[in-house]
Amino acid sequence: MSPADRYRALAAHLRTRAVAEQSSVMRAQWANLAQCYIRLAEQADQNSRADIVYEFDRSVRRGGVGGGSACA
């Protein structure tokens, strides 16, 4: 299953949760989250069609510009 298909499956699950929700506020939140996953699926489709080649500059030292990890 592609990432886009997984996002669409999650969106379908969230729409089901929205329909079953009794609180109108929570129903809107579930529906909004489902729409976000649809947008992620569309982006994943675009990404899968892109022909991107990543070239890393190994001369940059770790921790410098472009060298360190964004997550700590």
MOPAC internal coordinates of N, CA, C and O (Angstrom, degrees):
PM7 1SCF
backbone

  N    0.0000 0     0.00 0     0.00 0    0    0    0
  C    1.4475 1     0.00 0     0.00 0    1    0    0
  C    1.5322 1   108.09 1     0.00 0    2    1    0
  O    1.2310 1   120.57 1   -49.56 1    3    2    1
  N    1.3000 1   116.52 1   130.44 1    3    2    1
  C    1.4580 1   121.31 1  -178.88 1    5    3    2
  C    1.5396 1   110.28 1   -74.37 1    6    5    3
  O    1.2310 1   120.58 1   -19.13 1    7    6    5
  N    1.3245 1   116.49 1   160.87 1    7    6    5
  C    1.4744 1   118.24 1   176.26 1    9    7    6
  C    1.5312 1   112.12 1   -56.50 1   10    9    7
  O    1.2310 1   120.21 1   139.95 1   11   10    9
  N    1.3309 1   117.20 1   -40.05 1   11   10    9
  C    1.4641 1   119.90 1   179.81 1   13   11   10
  C    1.5304 1   110.58 1   -62.72 1   14   13   11
  O    1.2310 1   120.28 1   139.85 1   15   14   13
  N    1.3216 1   117.07 1   -40.15 1   15   14   13
  C    1.4682 1   120.48 1   178.41 1   17   15   14
  C    1.5244 1   111.54 1   -65.86 1   18   17   15
  O    1.2310 1   120.82 1   142.18 1   19   18   17
  N    1.3346 1   116.03 1   -37.82 1   19   18   17
  C    1.4688 1   118.93 1   177.20 1   21   19   18
  C    1.5303 1   110.68 1   -64.67 1   22   21   19
  O    1.2310 1   120.46 1   138.16 1   23   22   21
  N    1.3366 1   116.72 1   -41.84 1   23   22   21
  C    1.4669 1   119.58 1   177.62 1   25   23   22
  C    1.5240 1   111.12 1   -62.12 1   26   25   23
  O    1.2310 1   120.59 1   138.84 1   27   26   25
  N    1.3255 1   116.47 1   -41.16 1   27   26   25
  C    1.4710 1   119.37 1   178.90 1   29   27   26
  C    1.5292 1   111.44 1   -65.56 1   30   29   27
  O    1.2310 1   120.32 1   142.29 1   31   30   29
  N    1.3198 1   116.99 1   -37.71 1   31   30   29
  C    1.4639 1   120.22 1   177.11 1   33   31   30
  C    1.5256 1   110.54 1   -64.38 1   34   33   31
  O    1.2310 1   120.41 1   137.57 1   35   34   33
  N    1.3263 1   116.82 1   -42.43 1   35   34   33
  C    1.4603 1   120.07 1   176.74 1   37   35   34
  C    1.5277 1   111.22 1   -63.43 1   38   37   35
  O    1.2310 1   120.61 1   140.08 1   39   38   37
  N    1.3257 1   116.45 1   -39.92 1   39   38   37
  C    1.4714 1   119.99 1   178.18 1   41   39   38
  C    1.5269 1   110.47 1   -62.15 1   42   41   39
  O    1.2310 1   120.32 1   138.45 1   43   42   41
  N    1.3227 1   116.99 1   -41.55 1   43   42   41
  C    1.4702 1   119.97 1   178.76 1   45   43   42
  C    1.5249 1   110.57 1   -63.40 1   46   45   43
  O    1.2310 1   120.38 1   138.76 1   47   46   45
  N    1.3208 1   116.87 1   -41.24 1   47   46   45
  C    1.4563 1   120.69 1   177.77 1   49   47   46
  C    1.5346 1   110.81 1   -62.10 1   50   49   47
  O    1.2310 1   120.73 1   137.16 1   51   50   49
  N    1.3201 1   116.21 1   -42.84 1   51   50   49
  C    1.4644 1   120.12 1  -179.50 1   53   51   50
  C    1.5257 1   111.87 1   -68.10 1   54   53   51
  O    1.2310 1   120.16 1   144.35 1   55   54   53
  N    1.3320 1   117.31 1   -35.65 1   55   54   53
  C    1.4754 1   119.47 1   175.52 1   57   55   54
  C    1.5278 1   110.49 1   -64.13 1   58   57   55
  O    1.2310 1   120.48 1   142.46 1   59   58   57
  N    1.3289 1   116.69 1   -37.54 1   59   58   57
  C    1.4605 1   120.88 1   176.72 1   61   59   58
  C    1.5183 1   110.29 1   -63.46 1   62   61   59
  O    1.2310 1   120.62 1   137.98 1   63   62   61
  N    1.3293 1   116.41 1   -42.02 1   63   62   61
  C    1.4637 1   120.30 1   176.61 1   65   63   62
  C    1.5245 1   110.75 1   -61.94 1   66   65   63
  O    1.2310 1   120.85 1   140.25 1   67   66   65
  N    1.3293 1   115.98 1   -39.75 1   67   66   65
  C    1.4643 1   120.26 1  -179.24 1   69   67   66
  C    1.5265 1   110.81 1   -63.09 1   70   69   67
  O    1.2310 1   120.70 1   136.04 1   71   70   69
  N    1.3151 1   116.27 1   -43.96 1   71   70   69
  C    1.4693 1   120.37 1  -178.75 1   73   71   70
  C    1.5259 1   110.72 1   -63.63 1   74   73   71
  O    1.2310 1   120.34 1   143.28 1   75   74   73
  N    1.3290 1   116.96 1   -36.72 1   75   74   73
  C    1.4666 1   121.31 1  -176.99 1   77   75   74
  C    1.5283 1   112.88 1   -81.00 1   78   77   75
  O    1.2310 1   120.24 1   164.67 1   79   78   77
  N    1.3099 1   117.14 1   -15.33 1   79   78   77
  C    1.4753 1   121.31 1  -175.79 1   81   79   78
  C    1.5265 1   111.19 1   -72.19 1   82   81   79
  O    1.2310 1   120.90 1   -44.83 1   83   82   81
  N    1.3254 1   115.88 1   135.17 1   83   82   81
  C    1.4633 1   120.15 1  -179.66 1   85   83   82
  C    1.5256 1   112.28 1   -86.60 1   86   85   83
  O    1.2310 1   120.60 1   148.29 1   87   86   85
  N    1.3111 1   116.45 1   -31.71 1   87   86   85
  C    1.4616 1   120.70 1  -179.84 1   89   87   86
  C    1.5276 1   109.44 1   -76.99 1   90   89   87
  O    1.2310 1   120.43 1   -52.85 1   91   90   89
  N    1.3133 1   116.78 1   127.15 1   91   90   89
  C    1.4662 1   119.76 1  -179.37 1   93   91   90
  C    1.5286 1   111.43 1   -66.14 1   94   93   91
  O    1.2310 1   120.41 1   147.06 1   95   94   93
  N    1.3208 1   116.82 1   -32.94 1   95   94   93
  C    1.4581 1   120.56 1   178.56 1   97   95   94
  C    1.5312 1   109.59 1   -66.42 1   98   97   95
  O    1.2310 1   120.35 1   132.09 1   99   98   97
  N    1.3191 1   116.93 1   -47.91 1   99   98   97
  C    1.4659 1   120.57 1  -179.92 1  101   99   98
  C    1.5283 1   111.02 1   -67.77 1  102  101   99
  O    1.2310 1   120.33 1   144.02 1  103  102  101
  N    1.3191 1   116.97 1   -35.98 1  103  102  101
  C    1.4668 1   120.77 1   177.36 1  105  103  102
  C    1.5264 1   110.03 1   -59.43 1  106  105  103
  O    1.2310 1   120.66 1   136.36 1  107  106  105
  N    1.3222 1   116.35 1   -43.64 1  107  106  105
  C    1.4643 1   120.89 1   178.76 1  109  107  106
  C    1.5249 1   110.81 1   -66.01 1  110  109  107
  O    1.2310 1   120.11 1   141.38 1  111  110  109
  N    1.3257 1   117.39 1   -38.62 1  111  110  109
  C    1.4605 1   120.64 1   179.02 1  113  111  110
  C    1.5253 1   111.53 1   -65.78 1  114  113  111
  O    1.2310 1   120.18 1   136.83 1  115  114  113
  N    1.3456 1   117.26 1   -43.17 1  115  114  113
  C    1.4715 1   120.24 1   177.50 1  117  115  114
  C    1.5240 1   110.31 1   -62.36 1  118  117  115
  O    1.2310 1   120.46 1   137.60 1  119  118  117
  N    1.3140 1   116.73 1   -42.40 1  119  118  117
  C    1.4640 1   120.80 1  -179.66 1  121  119  118
  C    1.5302 1   110.86 1   -65.48 1  122  121  119
  O    1.2310 1   120.34 1   140.46 1  123  122  121
  N    1.3187 1   116.95 1   -39.54 1  123  122  121
  C    1.4582 1   121.25 1   178.08 1  125  123  122
  C    1.5309 1   110.70 1   -63.97 1  126  125  123
  O    1.2310 1   120.64 1   136.32 1  127  126  125
  N    1.3235 1   116.38 1   -43.68 1  127  126  125
  C    1.4539 1   120.39 1   178.71 1  129  127  126
  C    1.5336 1   110.67 1   -63.64 1  130  129  127
  O    1.2310 1   120.44 1   140.65 1  131  130  129
  N    1.3274 1   116.77 1   -39.35 1  131  130  129
  C    1.4711 1   120.48 1   176.58 1  133  131  130
  C    1.5201 1   110.57 1   -60.28 1  134  133  131
  O    1.2310 1   120.12 1   138.25 1  135  134  133
  N    1.3205 1   117.37 1   -41.75 1  135  134  133
  C    1.4647 1   121.12 1   178.72 1  137  135  134
  C    1.5242 1   111.31 1   -64.60 1  138  137  135
  O    1.2310 1   120.38 1   144.57 1  139  138  137
  N    1.3199 1   116.89 1   -35.43 1  139  138  137
  C    1.4732 1   120.42 1   176.43 1  141  139  138
  C    1.5268 1   110.34 1   -62.90 1  142  141  139
  O    1.2310 1   120.23 1   140.14 1  143  142  141
  N    1.3283 1   117.16 1   -39.86 1  143  142  141
  C    1.4648 1   119.90 1   178.54 1  145  143  142
  C    1.5251 1   111.51 1   -68.78 1  146  145  143
  O    1.2310 1   120.20 1   148.49 1  147  146  145
  N    1.3146 1   117.22 1   -31.51 1  147  146  145
  C    1.4693 1   119.82 1   175.17 1  149  147  146
  C    1.5228 1   109.19 1   -64.80 1  150  149  147
  O    1.2310 1   120.24 1   137.60 1  151  150  149
  N    1.3288 1   117.14 1   -42.40 1  151  150  149
  C    1.4680 1   119.94 1   177.50 1  153  151  150
  C    1.5286 1   111.23 1   -63.99 1  154  153  151
  O    1.2310 1   120.33 1   141.63 1  155  154  153
  N    1.3298 1   116.98 1   -38.37 1  155  154  153
  C    1.4585 1   119.99 1   176.02 1  157  155  154
  C    1.5298 1   110.69 1   -62.59 1  158  157  155
  O    1.2310 1   120.40 1   140.29 1  159  158  157
  N    1.3184 1   116.84 1   -39.71 1  159  158  157
  C    1.4643 1   120.53 1   178.19 1  161  159  158
  C    1.5240 1   110.90 1   -62.86 1  162  161  159
  O    1.2310 1   120.64 1   137.44 1  163  162  161
  N    1.3244 1   116.39 1   -42.56 1  163  162  161
  C    1.4690 1   120.17 1   178.23 1  165  163  162
  C    1.5225 1   110.90 1   -62.83 1  166  165  163
  O    1.2310 1   120.65 1   139.59 1  167  166  165
  N    1.3442 1   116.35 1   -40.41 1  167  166  165
  C    1.4606 1   120.15 1   178.55 1  169  167  166
  C    1.5282 1   110.61 1   -67.04 1  170  169  167
  O    1.2310 1   120.24 1   140.62 1  171  170  169
  N    1.3090 1   117.14 1   -39.38 1  171  170  169
  C    1.4704 1   120.73 1   178.21 1  173  171  170
  C    1.5299 1   110.37 1   -63.83 1  174  173  171
  O    1.2310 1   120.39 1   141.70 1  175  174  173
  N    1.3308 1   116.87 1   -38.30 1  175  174  173
  C    1.4712 1   119.94 1   175.96 1  177  175  174
  C    1.5230 1   110.64 1   -61.69 1  178  177  175
  O    1.2310 1   120.59 1   135.44 1  179  178  177
  N    1.3280 1   116.49 1   -44.56 1  179  178  177
  C    1.4714 1   120.34 1   178.76 1  181  179  178
  C    1.5218 1   110.54 1   -63.35 1  182  181  179
  O    1.2310 1   120.58 1   137.48 1  183  182  181
  N    1.3119 1   116.50 1   -42.52 1  183  182  181
  C    1.4601 1   120.39 1  -179.55 1  185  183  182
  C    1.5227 1   111.51 1   -63.48 1  186  185  183
  O    1.2310 1   120.49 1   143.34 1  187  186  185
  N    1.3177 1   116.66 1   -36.66 1  187  186  185
  C    1.4627 1   119.21 1  -178.73 1  189  187  186
  C    1.5263 1   111.75 1   -69.74 1  190  189  187
  O    1.2310 1   120.25 1   156.44 1  191  190  189
  N    1.3340 1   117.12 1   -23.56 1  191  190  189
  C    1.4674 1   120.67 1   178.99 1  193  191  190
  C    1.5293 1   112.19 1   -88.89 1  194  193  191
  O    1.2310 1   120.31 1   165.44 1  195  194  193
  N    1.3204 1   117.02 1   -14.56 1  195  194  193
  C    1.4683 1   120.68 1  -178.25 1  197  195  194
  C    1.5247 1   109.72 1   -76.34 1  198  197  195
  O    1.2310 1   121.29 1   -39.78 1  199  198  197
  N    1.3131 1   115.14 1   140.22 1  199  198  197
  C    1.4573 1   121.24 1   177.47 1  201  199  198
  C    1.5238 1   107.31 1  -104.15 1  202  201  199
  O    1.2310 1   121.42 1   -95.63 1  203  202  201
  N    1.3351 1   114.89 1    84.37 1  203  202  201
  C    1.4544 1   120.90 1  -173.87 1  205  203  202
  C    1.5245 1   108.85 1  -108.98 1  206  205  203
  O    1.2310 1   121.33 1   -47.07 1  207  206  205
  N    1.3097 1   115.07 1   132.93 1  207  206  205
  C    1.4562 1   121.35 1   175.32 1  209  207  206
  C    1.5199 1   107.12 1  -117.32 1  210  209  207
  O    1.2310 1   120.99 1   -56.60 1  211  210  209
  N    1.3192 1   115.72 1   123.40 1  211  210  209
  C    1.4546 1   120.41 1   179.51 1  213  211  210
  C    1.5211 1   108.49 1   -94.19 1  214  213  211
  O    1.2310 1   120.91 1   -52.38 1  215  214  213
  N    1.3149 1   115.86 1   127.62 1  215  214  213
  C    1.4535 1   121.45 1   175.91 1  217  215  214
  C    1.5225 1   107.31 1  -119.59 1  218  217  215
  O    1.2310 1   121.30 1   -56.54 1  219  218  217
  N    1.3083 1   115.11 1   123.46 1  219  218  217
  C    1.4501 1   119.89 1  -177.10 1  221  219  218
  C    1.5177 1   110.09 1   -97.69 1  222  221  219
  O    1.2310 1   121.06 1   -40.21 1  223  222  221
  N    1.3218 1   115.57 1   139.79 1  223  222  221
  C    1.4572 1   121.73 1   176.25 1  225  223  222
  C    1.5175 1   107.21 1   -90.86 1  226  225  223
  O    1.2310 1   120.57 1   -79.92 1  227  226  225
  N    1.2922 1   116.51 1   100.08 1  227  226  225
  C    1.4615 1   121.14 1  -176.20 1  229  227  226
  C    1.5331 1   112.40 1   -76.51 1  230  229  227
  O    1.2310 1   120.03 1   174.79 1  231  230  229
  N    1.3289 1   117.55 1    -5.21 1  231  230  229
  C    1.4553 1   119.72 1   179.69 1  233  231  230
  C    1.5319 1   111.71 1   -79.35 1  234  233  231
  O    1.2310 1   120.11 1   163.90 1  235  234  233
  N    1.3167 1   117.40 1   -16.10 1  235  234  233
  C    1.4645 1   121.34 1   179.00 1  237  235  234
  C    1.5270 1   107.92 1   -77.02 1  238  237  235
  O    1.2310 1   120.77 1   -51.76 1  239  238  237
  N    1.3249 1   116.14 1   128.24 1  239  238  237
  C    1.4513 1   120.58 1  -179.21 1  241  239  238
  C    1.5231 1   111.10 1   -73.89 1  242  241  239
  O    1.2310 1   120.67 1   -30.43 1  243  242  241
  N    1.3081 1   116.32 1   149.57 1  243  242  241
  C    1.4516 1   121.96 1   179.04 1  245  243  242
  C    1.5286 1   109.94 1   -59.96 1  246  245  243
  O    1.2310 1   121.21 1   -45.95 1  247  246  245
  N    1.3180 1   115.29 1   134.05 1  247  246  245
  C    1.4486 1   120.55 1   179.85 1  249  247  246
  C    1.5108 1   113.13 1    92.87 1  250  249  247
  O    1.2310 1   120.45 1   166.67 1  251  250  249
  N    1.3263 1   116.74 1   -13.33 1  251  250  249
  C    1.4591 1   120.67 1   176.89 1  253  251  250
  C    1.5095 1   109.98 1   -86.99 1  254  253  251
  O    1.2310 1   120.00 1    13.52 1  255  254  253
  N    1.2953 1   117.60 1  -166.48 1  255  254  253
  C    1.4551 1   122.14 1   179.97 1  257  255  254
  C    1.5098 1   109.14 1   -62.11 1  258  257  255
  O    1.2310 1   120.66 1   -57.81 1  259  258  257
  N    1.3259 1   116.34 1   122.19 1  259  258  257
  C    1.4583 1   121.12 1   178.21 1  261  259  258
  C    1.5101 1   114.24 1    75.56 1  262  261  259
  O    1.2310 1   119.30 1  -175.87 1  263  262  261
  N    1.3299 1   118.94 1     4.13 1  263  262  261
  C    1.4469 1   119.95 1  -175.32 1  265  263  262
  C    1.5103 1   114.81 1  -102.88 1  266  265  263
  O    1.2310 1   120.04 1   142.87 1  267  266  265
  N    1.2974 1   117.52 1   -37.13 1  267  266  265
  C    1.4587 1   120.21 1  -173.90 1  269  267  266
  C    1.5051 1   112.93 1   -82.13 1  270  269  267
  O    1.2310 1   121.98 1    -4.46 1  271  270  269
  N    1.2903 1   113.81 1   175.54 1  271  270  269
  C    1.4577 1   120.47 1   179.13 1  273  271  270
  C    1.5337 1   109.00 1   -89.59 1  274  273  271
  O    1.2310 1   121.06 1   -39.60 1  275  274  273
  N    1.3224 1   115.58 1   140.40 1  275  274  273
  C    1.4656 1   120.05 1   179.26 1  277  275  274
  C    1.5181 1   110.67 1   -75.80 1  278  277  275
  O    1.2310 1   120.21 1   156.98 1  279  278  277
  N    1.3438 1   117.20 1   -23.02 1  279  278  277
  C    1.4490 1   121.81 1  -178.91 1  281  279  278
  C    1.5200 1   108.94 1  -105.80 1  282  281  279
  O    1.2310 1   121.05 1   -47.94 1  283  282  281
  N    1.3046 1   115.60 1   132.06 1  283  282  281
  C    1.4666 1   118.40 1   179.70 1  285  283  282
  C    1.4994 1   110.80 1  -115.11 1  286  285  283
  O    1.2310 1   120.10 1   180.00 1  287  286  285

